[in-house]
């Protein structure tokens, strides 16, 4: 899973946030990685580890909801098939294919 959000600030700069669920290894705890910054090359990265997939999903929803309320918009999202279905529907990224990918710049979903 990967979700990239962006927001235009008053000074004209763009702030980006990318949230992924990549894990350090196959046997590790569920992990979210949040990368944020004004430039894709100058970012900060934070890792959040959870006891269960349920806790991860709750935290993911909170992270995204909080940013959407603060004026961020979805730039890109990718979900594996049937992963986080409720969140996919909220972000408008369901395509009904094995790989759900949408670039939110007006482009059609890749099939």
C-alpha positions as CSV (number, residue, x, y, z in Angstrom):
1,X,0.0,0.0,0.0
2,X,1.2,3.5,-0.8
3,X,-0.7,6.8,-0.5
4,X,0.9,10.1,-1.5
5,X,-0.8,13.3,-0.4
6,X,0.0,16.9,-1.2
7,X,-0.9,20.5,-0.2
8,X,-0.1,23.9,-1.6
9,X,1.0,26.2,1.1
10,X,0.3,30.0,1.2
11,X,3.8,30.8,0.1
12,X,3.3,28.7,-3.1
13,X,5.4,25.7,-2.0
14,X,4.0,22.2,-2.1
15,X,4.2,19.9,0.9
16,X,4.2,16.1,0.2
17,X,3.4,13.2,2.5
18,X,3.8,9.5,1.4
19,X,2.6,6.7,3.7
20,X,3.6,3.1,2.9
21,X,3.1,-0.2,4.7
22,X,6.5,-1.7,3.9
23,X,8.1,-3.8,6.6
24,X,11.7,-4.2,7.5
25,X,11.5,-8.0,7.0
26,X,9.0,-10.8,6.5
27,X,8.8,-11.6,10.2
28,X,8.6,-8.1,11.6
29,X,5.6,-6.4,13.1
30,X,3.2,-4.4,10.9
31,X,4.9,-1.1,10.1
32,X,3.9,2.2,8.5
33,X,6.6,4.5,7.0
34,X,5.7,8.2,6.6
35,X,7.9,10.3,4.4
36,X,7.2,14.1,4.4
37,X,8.7,17.3,3.0
38,X,8.5,20.1,0.6
39,X,10.8,18.4,-1.9
40,X,10.9,14.7,-2.8
41,X,14.7,14.7,-2.3
42,X,14.7,16.6,1.0
43,X,12.4,14.6,3.2
44,X,12.1,13.2,6.7
45,X,11.2,9.6,7.3
46,X,9.4,8.1,10.4
47,X,8.6,4.5,11.1
48,X,5.6,3.4,13.2
49,X,5.4,-0.2,14.4
50,X,2.1,-1.9,15.6
51,X,1.2,-5.1,17.4
52,X,-1.4,-6.1,14.9
53,X,-2.7,-5.3,11.4
54,X,-5.9,-3.9,13.0
55,X,-3.9,-1.3,15.0
56,X,-2.0,-0.4,11.8
57,X,-5.2,0.1,9.9
58,X,-6.7,2.3,12.6
59,X,-3.5,4.4,12.7
60,X,-3.4,4.6,8.9
61,X,-7.0,5.9,8.8
62,X,-6.2,8.5,11.5
63,X,-3.0,9.7,9.6
64,X,-4.9,10.1,6.4
65,X,-8.1,11.6,7.9
66,X,-6.0,14.2,9.8
67,X,-4.1,15.3,6.7
68,X,-7.3,15.4,4.6
69,X,-8.9,17.7,7.2
70,X,-5.7,19.9,7.1
71,X,-6.1,20.6,3.3
72,X,-4.1,17.7,1.8
73,X,-5.4,16.1,-1.4
74,X,-4.6,12.6,-2.7
75,X,-2.0,12.7,-5.4
76,X,-1.4,8.9,-5.8
77,X,-2.5,5.7,-4.2
78,X,-1.8,2.0,-4.6
79,X,-3.4,-0.9,-2.8
80,X,-3.0,-4.6,-3.2
81,X,-6.2,-6.4,-4.2
82,X,-8.8,-6.3,-1.4
83,X,-6.4,-4.5,1.0
84,X,-7.9,-1.7,3.1
85,X,-11.2,-1.7,1.1
86,X,-12.9,0.9,3.2
87,X,-9.9,3.3,2.9
88,X,-9.8,2.6,-0.9
89,X,-13.4,3.6,-1.2
90,X,-12.9,6.7,0.9
91,X,-10.0,7.8,-1.3
92,X,-11.9,6.9,-4.4
93,X,-9.4,4.4,-5.6
94,X,-11.3,1.2,-6.2
95,X,-11.0,-0.2,-9.7
96,X,-12.0,-3.8,-9.3
97,X,-8.7,-5.2,-10.6
98,X,-6.0,-7.2,-8.9
99,X,-3.8,-4.2,-8.6
100,X,-5.6,-0.9,-7.7
101,X,-3.7,2.1,-8.9
102,X,-4.9,5.6,-9.4
103,X,-3.1,8.8,-10.1
104,X,-5.4,11.6,-8.9
105,X,-4.4,14.2,-11.4
106,X,-7.4,13.4,-13.6
107,X,-5.9,10.3,-15.1
108,X,-7.9,7.1,-15.5
109,X,-6.9,4.0,-13.4
110,X,-4.3,1.7,-14.9
111,X,-5.8,-1.7,-15.8
